[in-house]
């Protein structure tokens, strides 16, 4: 799923980045999420802070949950970039894994309040869950292709179905990012080091 596909799913009017009213709504929403949880915020409050009518919100977004996904555009773009780092045959596998995982943690650290809102939105909205799962499936297919290529070249160890391995590794990333955004789990550096270690050993065995 490309950035354009993401925009079309999130925005009722299609890609609208740069639209002044839409930008005002998202800025107001972002500000409120720094102060309150997603459940505590209502559309009227977002619209009032943005200086537009309530109907303007629904002109762009079907719900608060989908507006959260619009706020997550940068994270989605960073995830695309992280996937590119993973599949490029540049540097060592360990270096690629560490760089990709670090990029994801950096993205969450830029706006942890937004990531926490995403967790709420995923729990409450079937549409958001479907969108998230579709994006994850795309990422998993790309990583599975990388694993299959490395196995065929004799660089990676044989193992379970590459698609299943990719999906489980992404699950680990998701859980780690969730804990990190909530302020729990190991320290950031240990989180990244451990995830990179697990990715490396799972795909390449005891050595890279």
MDTraj code that builds the backbone (N, CA, C; nanometers):
import mdtraj as md
import numpy as np

residues = "UNK UNK UNK UNK UNK UNK UNK UNK UNK UNK UNK UNK UNK UNK UNK UNK UNK UNK UNK UNK UNK UNK UNK UNK UNK UNK UNK UNK UNK UNK UNK UNK UNK UNK UNK UNK UNK UNK UNK UNK UNK UNK UNK UNK UNK UNK UNK UNK UNK UNK UNK UNK UNK UNK UNK UNK UNK UNK UNK UNK UNK UNK UNK UNK UNK UNK UNK UNK UNK UNK UNK UNK UNK UNK UNK UNK UNK UNK UNK UNK UNK UNK UNK UNK UNK UNK UNK UNK UNK UNK UNK UNK UNK UNK UNK UNK UNK UNK UNK UNK UNK UNK UNK UNK UNK UNK UNK UNK UNK UNK UNK UNK UNK UNK UNK UNK UNK UNK UNK UNK UNK UNK UNK UNK UNK UNK UNK UNK UNK UNK UNK UNK UNK UNK UNK UNK UNK UNK UNK UNK UNK UNK UNK UNK UNK UNK UNK UNK UNK UNK UNK UNK UNK UNK UNK UNK UNK UNK UNK UNK UNK UNK UNK UNK UNK UNK UNK UNK UNK UNK UNK UNK UNK UNK UNK UNK UNK UNK UNK UNK UNK UNK UNK UNK UNK UNK UNK UNK UNK UNK UNK UNK UNK UNK UNK UNK UNK UNK UNK UNK UNK UNK UNK UNK UNK UNK UNK UNK".split()
xyz = np.array([
    [0.0854, -0.1192, 0.0000],
    [0.0000, 0.0000, 0.0000],
    [0.0890, 0.1243, 0.0000],
    [0.0740, 0.2084, -0.1011],
    [0.1550, 0.3289, -0.1106],
    [0.0962, 0.4408, -0.0258],
    [0.1707, 0.5522, -0.0136],
    [0.1194, 0.6676, 0.0601],
    [-0.0094, 0.7188, -0.0023],
    [-0.0169, 0.7164, -0.1356],
    [-0.1387, 0.7612, -0.2027],
    [-0.2573, 0.6729, -0.1702],
    [-0.2352, 0.5406, -0.1673],
    [-0.3427, 0.4484, -0.1297],
    [-0.3903, 0.4769, 0.0118],
    [-0.2953, 0.5028, 0.1015],
    [-0.3284, 0.5338, 0.2408],
    [-0.4183, 0.6573, 0.2477],
    [-0.3805, 0.7615, 0.1765],
    [-0.4597, 0.8848, 0.1738],
    [-0.6019, 0.8589, 0.1266],
    [-0.6148, 0.7795, 0.0220],
    [-0.7490, 0.7552, -0.0332],
    [-0.8369, 0.6796, 0.0648],
    [-0.7780, 0.5904, 0.1449],
    [-0.8550, 0.5164, 0.2438],
    [-0.8941, 0.6043, 0.3621],
    [-0.8040, 0.6934, 0.4024],
    [-0.8260, 0.7749, 0.5218],
    [-0.9210, 0.8906, 0.4948],
    [-0.8987, 0.9628, 0.3855],
    [-0.9738, 1.0851, 0.3563],
    [-1.0932, 1.0571, 0.2662],
    [-1.2082, 1.1076, 0.3046],
    [-1.3269, 1.0903, 0.2234],
    [-1.3116, 1.1536, 0.0856],
    [-1.2343, 1.2608, 0.0774],
    [-1.2204, 1.3342, -0.0485],
    [-1.0941, 1.2960, -0.1246],
    [-1.0313, 1.1869, -0.0863],
    [-0.9080, 1.1495, -0.1528],
    [-0.7908, 1.2280, -0.0954],
    [-0.6725, 1.2174, -0.1571],
    [-0.5551, 1.2876, -0.1064],
    [-0.5795, 1.4372, -0.0948],
    [-0.5659, 1.4904, 0.0270],
    [-0.5946, 1.6317, 0.0509],
    [-0.4868, 1.7011, 0.1312],
    [-0.3694, 1.6409, 0.1434],
    [-0.2648, 1.7053, 0.2212],
    [-0.2333, 1.8418, 0.1603],
    [-0.2259, 1.9422, 0.2446],
    [-0.2058, 2.0777, 0.1970],
    [-0.3332, 2.1587, 0.1963],
    [-0.4477, 2.0943, 0.2168],
    [-0.5756, 2.1637, 0.2284],
    [-0.5774, 2.2352, 0.3640],
    [-0.6013, 2.3669, 0.3649],
    [-0.5891, 2.4465, 0.4881],
    [-0.6861, 2.4010, 0.5957],
    [-0.8125, 2.3731, 0.5598],
    [-0.9094, 2.3310, 0.6618],
    [-0.8737, 2.1929, 0.7173],
    [-0.8340, 2.1041, 0.6301],
    [-0.7949, 1.9708, 0.6754],
    [-0.6743, 1.9806, 0.7683],
    [-0.5762, 2.0599, 0.7285],
    [-0.4576, 2.0766, 0.8116],
    [-0.4924, 2.1361, 0.9477],
    [-0.5851, 2.2320, 0.9494],
    [-0.6259, 2.2941, 1.0763],
    [-0.6924, 2.1919, 1.1666],
    [-0.7763, 2.1071, 1.1086],
    [-0.8430, 2.0024, 1.1872],
    [-0.7413, 1.9053, 1.2463],
    [-0.6448, 1.8639, 1.1662],
    [-0.5457, 1.7686, 1.2159],
    [-0.4544, 1.8313, 1.3204],
    [-0.4206, 1.9587, 1.3041],
    [-0.3396, 2.0274, 1.4052],
    [-0.4159, 2.0402, 1.5363],
    [-0.5448, 2.0720, 1.5257],
    [-0.6265, 2.0823, 1.6466],
    [-0.6387, 1.9459, 1.7141],
    [-0.6597, 1.8426, 1.6347],
    [-0.6734, 1.7069, 1.6867],
    [-0.5446, 1.6637, 1.7549],
    [-0.4319, 1.6916, 1.6912],
    [-0.3029, 1.6567, 1.7487],
    [-0.2826, 1.7264, 1.8831],
    [-0.3186, 1.8542, 1.8887],
    [-0.3053, 1.9277, 2.0143],
    [-0.3908, 1.8691, 2.1246],
    [-0.5122, 1.8299, 2.0914],
    [-0.6013, 1.7714, 2.1916],
    [-0.5511, 1.6357, 2.2391],
    [-0.4923, 1.5582, 2.1482],
    [-0.4408, 1.4268, 2.1867],
    [-0.3214, 1.4365, 2.2812],
    [-0.2571, 1.5507, 2.2848],
    [-0.1486, 1.5734, 2.3812],
    [-0.2038, 1.5958, 2.5224],
    [-0.3344, 1.6282, 2.5296],
    [-0.3969, 1.6621, 2.6575],
    [-0.4966, 1.5560, 2.7050],
    [-0.5562, 1.4823, 2.6111],
    [-0.6636, 1.3891, 2.6439],
    [-0.6467, 1.2601, 2.5642],
    [-0.7213, 1.1562, 2.6060],
    [-0.7221, 1.0329, 2.5287],
    [-0.8180, 1.0489, 2.4113],
    [-0.8086, 0.9574, 2.3165],
    [-0.8979, 0.9610, 2.2002],
    [-1.0432, 0.9540, 2.2431],
    [-1.0734, 0.8697, 2.3396],
    [-1.2120, 0.8523, 2.3848],
    [-1.2673, 0.9794, 2.4481],
    [-1.1820, 1.0578, 2.5118],
    [-1.2273, 1.1792, 2.5799],
    [-1.2554, 1.2952, 2.4845],
    [-1.2022, 1.2885, 2.3646],
    [-1.2155, 1.3988, 2.2683],
    [-1.3407, 1.3784, 2.1832],
    [-1.4139, 1.4872, 2.1565],
    [-1.5270, 1.4765, 2.0643],
    [-1.5040, 1.5645, 1.9410],
    [-1.5790, 1.5335, 1.8363],
    [-1.5604, 1.6025, 1.7085],
    [-1.5895, 1.7512, 1.7206],
    [-1.6896, 1.7870, 1.7997],
    [-1.7235, 1.9287, 1.8157],
    [-1.6053, 2.0058, 1.8735],
    [-1.5329, 1.9430, 1.9672],
    [-1.4173, 2.0070, 2.0296],
    [-1.3043, 2.0258, 1.9286],
    [-1.2816, 1.9241, 1.8449],
    [-1.1791, 1.9347, 1.7410],
    [-1.2120, 2.0493, 1.6453],
    [-1.3379, 2.0527, 1.6014],
    [-1.3805, 2.1541, 1.5039],
    [-1.3716, 2.2943, 1.5621],
    [-1.4122, 2.3079, 1.6863],
    [-1.4087, 2.4383, 1.7518],
    [-1.2647, 2.4892, 1.7624],
    [-1.1739, 2.4013, 1.8027],
    [-1.0349, 2.4439, 1.8150],
    [-0.9749, 2.4763, 1.6777],
    [-1.0207, 2.4076, 1.5749],
    [-0.9695, 2.4324, 1.4401],
    [-1.0317, 2.5561, 1.3764],
    [-1.1411, 2.6056, 1.4358],
    [-1.2072, 2.7227, 1.3815],
    [-1.2917, 2.6934, 1.2597],
    [-1.3447, 2.5695, 1.2518],
    [-1.4320, 2.5312, 1.1401],
    [-1.5583, 2.4681, 1.1972],
    [-1.6541, 2.4409, 1.1122],
    [-1.7779, 2.3799, 1.1573],
    [-1.7589, 2.2298, 1.1796],
    [-1.8494, 2.1726, 1.2571],
    [-1.8450, 2.0275, 1.2822],
    [-1.8607, 1.9506, 1.1518],
    [-1.9443, 2.0024, 1.0629],
    [-1.9653, 1.9327, 0.9357],
    [-1.8376, 1.9304, 0.8518],
    [-1.7492, 2.0299, 0.8738],
    [-1.6223, 2.0314, 0.7998],
    [-1.5376, 1.9090, 0.8341],
    [-1.5435, 1.8682, 0.9623],
    [-1.4683, 1.7487, 1.0017],
    [-1.5160, 1.6295, 0.9197],
    [-1.6471, 1.6108, 0.9118],
    [-1.7018, 1.4945, 0.8415],
    [-1.6903, 1.5075, 0.6900],
    [-1.6606, 1.6271, 0.6416],
    [-1.6314, 1.6437, 0.5005],
    [-1.5052, 1.5654, 0.4637],
    [-1.4112, 1.5612, 0.5585],
    [-1.2833, 1.4950, 0.5336],
    [-1.2752, 1.3547, 0.5930],
    [-1.3274, 1.3379, 0.7130],
    [-1.3052, 1.2127, 0.7848],
    [-1.4366, 1.1501, 0.8297],
    [-1.4444, 1.0215, 0.8156],
    [-1.5650, 0.9486, 0.8562],
    [-1.5783, 0.9443, 1.0078],
    [-1.4650, 0.9443, 1.0783],
    [-1.4684, 0.9290, 1.2236],
    [-1.3380, 0.9788, 1.2842],
    [-1.3364, 0.9912, 1.4173],
    [-1.2125, 1.0250, 1.4878],
    [-1.1056, 0.9203, 1.4610],
    [-1.1471, 0.7943, 1.4562],
    [-1.0504, 0.6860, 1.4370],
    [-0.9768, 0.7005, 1.3043],
    [-1.0497, 0.7374, 1.1992],
    [-0.9839, 0.7546, 1.0700],
    [-0.9007, 0.8827, 1.0664],
    [-0.9409, 0.9832, 1.1424],
    [-0.8582, 1.1030, 1.1532],
    [-0.7246, 1.0692, 1.2207],
    [-0.7275, 0.9763, 1.3158],
    [-0.6023, 0.9301, 1.3777],
    [-0.5112, 0.8705, 1.2712],
    [-0.5691, 0.7932, 1.1794],
    [-0.4885, 0.7327, 1.0746],
    [-0.4254, 0.8392, 0.9852],
    [-0.4972, 0.9497, 0.9648],
    [-0.4382, 1.0604, 0.8883],
    [-0.3188, 1.1186, 0.9628],
    [-0.3303, 1.1292, 1.0949],
    [-0.2185, 1.1779, 1.1751],
    [-0.1004, 1.0810, 1.1711],
    [-0.1289, 0.9535, 1.1441],
    [-0.0239, 0.8524, 1.1429],
    [0.0465, 0.8428, 1.0080],
    [0.0163, 0.9331, 0.9151],
    [0.0767, 0.9265, 0.7824],
    [0.2290, 0.9229, 0.7890],
    [0.2887, 1.0074, 0.8737],
    [0.4350, 1.0103, 0.8820],
    [0.4904, 0.8770, 0.9307],
    [0.4209, 0.8151, 1.0285],
    [0.4660, 0.6848, 1.0767],
    [0.4571, 0.5808, 0.9653],
    [0.3486, 0.5863, 0.8879],
    [0.3340, 0.4913, 0.7782],
    [0.4455, 0.5107, 0.6755],
    [0.4755, 0.6378, 0.6437],
    [0.5844, 0.6657, 0.5498],
    [0.7180, 0.6160, 0.6044],
    [0.7391, 0.6335, 0.7359],
    [0.8626, 0.5848, 0.7977],
    [0.8704, 0.4323, 0.7924],
    [0.7552, 0.3664, 0.8084],
    [0.7529, 0.2203, 0.7991],
    [0.7878, 0.1745, 0.6573],
    [0.7381, 0.2475, 0.5574],
    [0.7764, 0.2171, 0.4194],
    [0.9272, 0.2309, 0.4012],
    [0.9836, 0.3386, 0.4569],
    [1.1278, 0.3611, 0.4462],
    [1.2059, 0.2516, 0.5193],
    [1.1536, 0.2096, 0.6355],
    [1.2201, 0.1032, 0.7118],
    [1.2209, -0.0268, 0.6326],
    [1.1104, -0.0556, 0.5648],
    [1.1058, -0.1755, 0.4814],
    [1.2092, -0.1689, 0.3698],
    [1.2253, -0.0494, 0.3114],
    [1.3256, -0.0327, 0.2070],
    [1.4653, -0.0623, 0.2616],
    [1.4912, -0.0151, 0.3843],
    [1.6215, -0.0422, 0.4452],
    [1.6438, -0.1926, 0.4638],
    [1.5370, -0.2637, 0.5020],
    [1.5486, -0.4069, 0.5277],
    [1.5817, -0.4862, 0.4023],
    [1.5222, -0.4469, 0.2913],
    [1.5367, -0.5306, 0.1714],
    [1.6536, -0.4895, 0.0827],
    [1.7121, -0.3716, 0.1079],
    [1.8275, -0.3305, 0.0284],
    [1.9490, -0.4169, 0.0639],
    [2.0216, -0.4568, -0.0378],
    [2.1410, -0.5389, -0.0134],
    [2.2609, -0.4478, 0.0112],
    [2.2480, -0.3602, 0.1098],
    [2.3545, -0.2656, 0.1416],
    [2.3958, -0.2839, 0.2869],
    [2.5250, -0.3010, 0.3108],
    [2.5722, -0.3194, 0.4472],
    [2.5407, -0.4590, 0.4984],
    [2.5650, -0.4785, 0.6260],
    [2.5399, -0.6087, 0.6873],
    [2.3926, -0.6211, 0.7239],
    [2.3404, -0.7449, 0.7309],
    [2.2029, -0.7626, 0.7761],
    [2.1794, -0.7004, 0.9133],
    [2.2742, -0.7184, 1.0049],
    [2.2579, -0.6614, 1.1390],
    [2.2435, -0.5092, 1.1316],
    [2.3255, -0.4461, 1.0495],
    [2.3182, -0.3009, 1.0356],
    [2.1859, -0.2569, 0.9764],
    [2.1367, -0.3308, 0.8760],
    [2.0087, -0.2959, 0.8148],
    [1.8947, -0.3110, 0.9146],
    [1.8944, -0.4225, 0.9872],
    [1.7869, -0.4449, 1.0839],
    [1.7867, -0.3367, 1.1917],
    [1.9054, -0.3060, 1.2437],
    [1.9148, -0.2056, 1.3497],
    [1.8693, -0.0684, 1.2984],
    [1.9091, -0.0330, 1.1765],
    [1.8712, 0.0967, 1.1206],
    [1.7200, 0.1045, 1.0983],
    [1.6599, -0.0026, 1.0481],
    [1.5164, -0.0030, 1.0220],
    [1.4362, 0.0064, 1.1516],
    [1.4755, -0.0716, 1.2509],
    [1.4033, -0.0713, 1.3784],
    [1.4209, 0.0631, 1.4497],
    [1.5409, 0.1187, 1.4431],
    [1.5648, 0.2500, 1.5028],
    [1.4757, 0.3554, 1.4390],
    [1.4579, 0.3489, 1.3084],
    [1.3720, 0.4451, 1.2379],
    [1.2297, 0.4381, 1.2904],
    [1.1789, 0.3175, 1.3172],
    [1.0434, 0.3029, 1.3709],
    [1.0326, 0.3623, 1.5111],
    [1.1319, 0.3362, 1.5944],
    [1.1303, 0.3923, 1.7304],
    [1.1403, 0.5443, 1.7261],
    [1.2229, 0.5960, 1.6357],
    [1.2335, 0.7414, 1.6211],
    [1.0988, 0.8018, 1.5839],
    [1.0283, 0.7347, 1.4949],
    [0.8991, 0.7862, 1.4489],
    [0.7976, 0.7902, 1.5626],
    [0.7929, 0.6844, 1.6430],
    [0.7009, 0.6818, 1.7573],
    [0.7399, 0.7875, 1.8594],
    [0.8700, 0.8044, 1.8814],
    [0.9156, 0.9029, 1.9795],
    [0.8840, 1.0460, 1.9367],
    [0.8670, 1.0682, 1.8073],
    [0.8317, 1.2012, 1.7581],
    [0.6922, 1.2422, 1.8038],
    [0.6010, 1.1449, 1.8120],
    [0.4629, 1.1759, 1.8546],
    [0.4009, 1.0565, 1.9258],
    [0.4495, 1.0255, 2.0471],
    [0.3972, 0.9093, 2.1196],
    [0.2484, 0.9207, 2.1495],
    [0.1988, 1.0442, 2.1681],
    [0.0553, 1.0624, 2.1958],
    [-0.0294, 1.0160, 2.0775],
    [0.0215, 1.0368, 1.9567],
    [-0.0508, 0.9924, 1.8375],
    [-0.0498, 0.8406, 1.8283],
    [0.0629, 0.7799, 1.8616],
    [0.0700, 0.6334, 1.8557],
    [-0.0230, 0.5712, 1.9590],
    [-0.0321, 0.6323, 2.0762],
    [-0.1251, 0.5812, 2.1773],
    [-0.2698, 0.5945, 2.1278],
    [-0.2993, 0.7032, 2.0555],
    [-0.4331, 0.7191, 1.9990],
    [-0.4590, 0.6112, 1.8941],
    [-0.3559, 0.5757, 1.8184],
    [-0.3709, 0.4676, 1.7215],
    [-0.4099, 0.3372, 1.7897],
    [-0.3477, 0.3085, 1.9038],
    [-0.3814, 0.1861, 1.9772],
    [-0.5279, 0.1866, 2.0169],
    [-0.5775, 0.3025, 2.0614],
    [-0.7201, 0.3149, 2.0951],
    [-0.8065, 0.2959, 1.9713],
    [-0.7670, 0.3601, 1.8610],
    [-0.8461, 0.3527, 1.7381],
    [-0.8526, 0.2096, 1.6857],
    [-0.7412, 0.1387, 1.6919],
    [-0.7407, -0.0009, 1.6453],
    [-0.8313, -0.0879, 1.7303],
    [-0.8368, -0.0581, 1.8592],
    [-0.9199, -0.1382, 1.9491],
    [-1.0685, -0.1117, 1.9293],
    [-1.1030, 0.0092, 1.8837],
    [-1.2447, 0.0465, 1.8780],
    [-1.3045, 0.0478, 1.7380],
    [-1.2222, 0.0473, 1.6334],
    [-1.2732, 0.0627, 1.4972],
    [-1.2322, -0.0539, 1.4088],
    [-1.3317, -0.1247, 1.3562],
    [-1.3038, -0.2357, 1.2645],
    [-1.2378, -0.1840, 1.1369],
    [-1.2773, -0.0656, 1.0924],
    [-1.2190, -0.0083, 0.9710],
    [-1.0704, 0.0174, 0.9884],
    [-1.0342, 0.0741, 1.1030],
    [-0.8932, 0.1005, 1.1297],
    [-0.8151, -0.0304, 1.1382],
    [-0.8717, -0.1308, 1.2040],
    [-0.8038, -0.2603, 1.2129],
    [-0.7803, -0.3187, 1.0741],
    [-0.8822, -0.3093, 0.9879],
    [-0.8691, -0.3624, 0.8521],
    [-0.7603, -0.2879, 0.7746],
    [-0.7574, -0.1556, 0.7888],
    [-0.6545, -0.0763, 0.7213],
    [-0.5157, -0.1134, 0.7718],
    [-0.5032, -0.1223, 0.9037],
    [-0.3742, -0.1553, 0.9632],
    [-0.3288, -0.2936, 0.9179],
    [-0.4208, -0.3896, 0.9195],
    [-0.3863, -0.5255, 0.8785],
    [-0.3472, -0.5316, 0.7307],
    [-0.4130, -0.4507, 0.6472],
    [-0.3791, -0.4482, 0.5051],
    [-0.2376, -0.3944, 0.4850],
    [-0.2050, -0.2876, 0.5580],
    [-0.0697, -0.2335, 0.5491],
    [0.0342, -0.3322, 0.5985],
    [0.0023, -0.3985, 0.7100],
    [0.0942, -0.4987, 0.7648],
    [0.1150, -0.6138, 0.6680],
    [0.0073, -0.6562, 0.6022],
    [0.0182, -0.7670, 0.5065],
    [0.1105, -0.7294, 0.3909],
    [0.1015, -0.6040, 0.3465],
    [0.1914, -0.5573, 0.2406],
    [0.3371, -0.5627, 0.2861],
    [0.3625, -0.5129, 0.4075],
    [0.4985, -0.5157, 0.4605],
    [0.5493, -0.6598, 0.4738],
    [0.4621, -0.7483, 0.5226],
    [0.5020, -0.8877, 0.5426],
    [0.5390, -0.9542, 0.4104],
    [0.4641, -0.9236, 0.3042],
    [0.4953, -0.9822, 0.1739],
    [0.6336, -0.9374, 0.1247],
    [0.6655, -0.8105, 0.1466],
    [0.7956, -0.7589, 0.1044],
    [0.9086, -0.8279, 0.1818],
    [0.8912, -0.8391, 0.3122],
    [0.9952, -0.9008, 0.3956],
    [1.0065, -1.0499, 0.3661],
    [0.8925, -1.1152, 0.3416],
    [0.8958, -1.2578, 0.3054],
    [0.9747, -1.2778, 0.1767],
    [0.9576, -1.1873, 0.0810],
    [1.0335, -1.1967, -0.0429],
    [1.1826, -1.1842, -0.0179],
    [1.2202, -1.0945, 0.0732],
    [1.3615, -1.0795, 0.1081],
    [1.4145, -1.2072, 0.1714],
    [1.3373, -1.2663, 0.2624],
    [1.3804, -1.3897, 0.3286],
    [1.3982, -1.5024, 0.2268],
    [1.3030, -1.5145, 0.1345],
    [1.3110, -1.6200, 0.0325],
    [1.4329, -1.6003, -0.0571],
    [1.4619, -1.4741, -0.0923],
    [1.5795, -1.4455, -0.1753],
    [1.7077, -1.4824, -0.1023],
    [1.7152, -1.4481, 0.0256],
    [1.8342, -1.4796, 0.1045],
    [1.8502, -1.6306, 0.1245],
    [1.7382, -1.7001, 0.1412],
    [1.7466, -1.8469, 0.1536],
    [1.7947, -1.9092, 0.0235],
    [1.7409, -1.8623, -0.0885],
    [1.7790, -1.9184, -0.2184],
    [1.9272, -1.8955, -0.2479],
    [1.9806, -1.7845, -0.1974],
    [2.1220, -1.7533, -0.2190],
    [2.2124, -1.8253, -0.1193],
    [2.1535, -1.8958, -0.0238],
    [2.2317, -1.9689, 0.0745],
    [2.2824, -1.8842, 0.1893],
    [2.2339, -1.7598, 0.1959],
    [2.2792, -1.6713, 0.3045],
    [2.1943, -1.6860, 0.4302],
    [2.0662, -1.7140, 0.4140],
    [1.9745, -1.7304, 0.5271],
    [1.9479, -1.8783, 0.5504],
    [1.9167, -1.9122, 0.6734],
    [1.8889, -2.0515, 0.7070],
    [1.7483, -2.0906, 0.6631],
    [1.7317, -2.2185, 0.6319],
    [1.5980, -2.2685, 0.6027],
    [1.5143, -2.2644, 0.7296],
    [1.3836, -2.2613, 0.7132],
    [1.2964, -2.2565, 0.8299],
    [1.1513, -2.2596, 0.7882],
    [1.0624, -2.2170, 0.8759],
    [0.9206, -2.2161, 0.8447],
    [0.8895, -2.1258, 0.7255],
    [0.7660, -2.1312, 0.6803],
    [0.7205, -2.0478, 0.5702],
    [0.7654, -1.9027, 0.5898],
    [0.8251, -1.8446, 0.4861],
    [0.8820, -1.7102, 0.4975],
    [0.7753, -1.6062, 0.5302],
    [0.6546, -1.6236, 0.4767],
    [0.5469, -1.5295, 0.5066],
    [0.5095, -1.5318, 0.6537],
    [0.5069, -1.6527, 0.7112],
    [0.4736, -1.6645, 0.8531],
    [0.5844, -1.6046, 0.9394],
    [0.7092, -1.6283, 0.9014],
    [0.8217, -1.5714, 0.9763],
    [0.8150, -1.4187, 0.9727],
    [0.7897, -1.3626, 0.8546],
    [0.7812, -1.2165, 0.8408],
    [0.6691, -1.1603, 0.9267],
    [0.5545, -1.2265, 0.9265],
    [0.4409, -1.1783, 1.0044],
    [0.4708, -1.1789, 1.1538],
    [0.5373, -1.2844, 1.2008],
    [0.5693, -1.2938, 1.3437],
    [0.6724, -1.1887, 1.3829],
    [0.7716, -1.1654, 1.2982],
    [0.8716, -1.0622, 1.3283],
    [0.8073, -0.9236, 1.3338],
    [0.7123, -0.8969, 1.2445],
    [0.6414, -0.7692, 1.2488],
    [0.5549, -0.7587, 1.3736],
    [0.4977, -0.8715, 1.4165],
    [0.4215, -0.8718, 1.5419],
    [0.5117, -0.8294, 1.6588],
    [0.6340, -0.8803, 1.6603],
    [0.7286, -0.8430, 1.7663],
    [0.7556, -0.6931, 1.7636],
    [0.7778, -0.6402, 1.6440],
    [0.8004, -0.4963, 1.6318],
    [0.6824, -0.4171, 1.6855],
    [0.5616, -0.4569, 1.6448],
    [0.4410, -0.3856, 1.6878],
    [0.4278, -0.3855, 1.8395],
    [0.4485, -0.5018, 1.8996],
    [0.4335, -0.5118, 2.0451],
    [0.5395, -0.4276, 2.1155],
    [0.6610, -0.4296, 2.0627],
    [0.7680, -0.3497, 2.1228],
    [0.7369, -0.2008, 2.1127],
    [0.6886, -0.1559, 1.9973],
    [0.6544, -0.0140, 1.9799],
    [0.5384, 0.0252, 2.0700],
    [0.4425, -0.0640, 2.0854],
    [0.3296, -0.0361, 2.1755],
    [0.3788, -0.0175, 2.3184],
    [0.4617, -0.1085, 2.3666],
    [0.5125, -0.0979, 2.5036],
    [0.5964, 0.0285, 2.5198],
    [0.6779, 0.0570, 2.4196],
    [0.7623, 0.1759, 2.4263],
    [0.6777, 0.3027, 2.4338],
    [0.5722, 0.3105, 2.3528],
    [0.4868, 0.4301, 2.3527],
    [0.4142, 0.4481, 2.4858],
    [0.3923, 0.3379, 2.5555],
    [0.3230, 0.3423, 2.6848],
    [0.4209, 0.3566, 2.8019],
    [0.5493, 0.3613, 2.7706],
    [0.6496, 0.3806, 2.8752],
    [0.6820, 0.2557, 2.9542],
    [0.6616, 0.1384, 2.8940],
    [0.6927, 0.0141, 2.9649],
    [0.7932, -0.0667, 2.8842],
    [0.8387, -0.1771, 2.9437],
    [0.9352, -0.2619, 2.8760],
    [1.0775, -0.2144, 2.8961],
    [1.1726, -0.2776, 2.8254],
    [1.3141, -0.2405, 2.8398],
    [1.3390, -0.0970, 2.7941],
    [1.4545, -0.0454, 2.8290],
    [1.4951, 0.0855, 2.7799],
    [1.5012, 0.0829, 2.6279],
    [1.4872, 0.1999, 2.5668],
    [1.4823, 0.2094, 2.4200],
    [1.5987, 0.1372, 2.3520],
    [1.7215, 0.1640, 2.3937],
    [1.8374, 0.1042, 2.3281],
    [1.8363, -0.0475, 2.3401],
    [1.7958, -0.0983, 2.4561],
    [1.7885, -0.2434, 2.4746],
    [1.6765, -0.3041, 2.3912],
    [1.5662, -0.2304, 2.3787],
    [1.4563, -0.2760, 2.2942],
    [1.5051, -0.2941, 2.1504],
    [1.5734, -0.1929, 2.0992],
    [1.6211, -0.1962, 1.9610],
    [1.7256, -0.3063, 1.9428],
    [1.8197, -0.3137, 2.0370],
    [1.9248, -0.4156, 2.0287],
    [1.8656, -0.5564, 2.0298],
    [1.7671, -0.5781, 2.1161],
    [1.7073, -0.7111, 2.1275],
    [1.6276, -0.7481, 2.0025],
    [1.5529, -0.6520, 1.9500],
    [1.4762, -0.6795, 1.8281],
    [1.5692, -0.7099, 1.7108],
    [1.6755, -0.6318, 1.6961],
    [1.7703, -0.6564, 1.5873],
    [1.8338, -0.7947, 1.6016],
    [1.8656, -0.8343, 1.7262],
    [1.9227, -0.9659, 1.7533],
    [1.8256, -1.0764, 1.7120],
    [1.6979, -1.0599, 1.7482],
    [1.5975, -1.1618, 1.7155],
    [1.5781, -1.1725, 1.5647],
    [1.5694, -1.0583, 1.4953],
    [1.5557, -1.0605, 1.3494],
    [1.6754, -1.1318, 1.2857],
    [1.7954, -1.0973, 1.3309],
    [1.9167, -1.1534, 1.2715],
    [1.9233, -1.3046, 1.2942],
    [1.9017, -1.3486, 1.4173],
    [1.9114, -1.4921, 1.4465],
    [1.7981, -1.5709, 1.3800],
    [1.6792, -1.5121, 1.3730],
    [1.5661, -1.5829, 1.3127],
    [1.5897, -1.6069, 1.1636],
    [1.6403, -1.5054, 1.0952],
    [1.6551, -1.5167, 0.9492],
    [1.7880, -1.5817, 0.9101],
    [1.8950, -1.5463, 0.9810],
    [2.0282, -1.5898, 0.9380],
    [2.0909, -1.6962, 1.0278],
    [2.0273, -1.7297, 1.1375],
    [2.0859, -1.8288, 1.2258],
    [2.1883, -1.7672, 1.3186],
    [2.2915, -1.8404, 1.3531],
    [2.3842, -1.7951, 1.4558],
    [2.4802, -1.6888, 1.4049],
    [2.4924, -1.6732, 1.2741],
    [2.5827, -1.5700, 1.2215],
    [2.5216, -1.5063, 1.0989],
    [2.5615, -1.3800, 1.0708],
    [2.5083, -1.3068, 0.9564],
    [2.5926, -1.3300, 0.8329],
])
top = md.Topology()
chain = top.add_chain()
for i, resn in enumerate(residues, 1):
    res = top.add_residue(resn, chain, resSeq=i)
    for name in ("N", "CA", "C"):
        top.add_atom(name, md.element.get_by_symbol(name[0]), res)
traj = md.Trajectory(xyz[None], top)
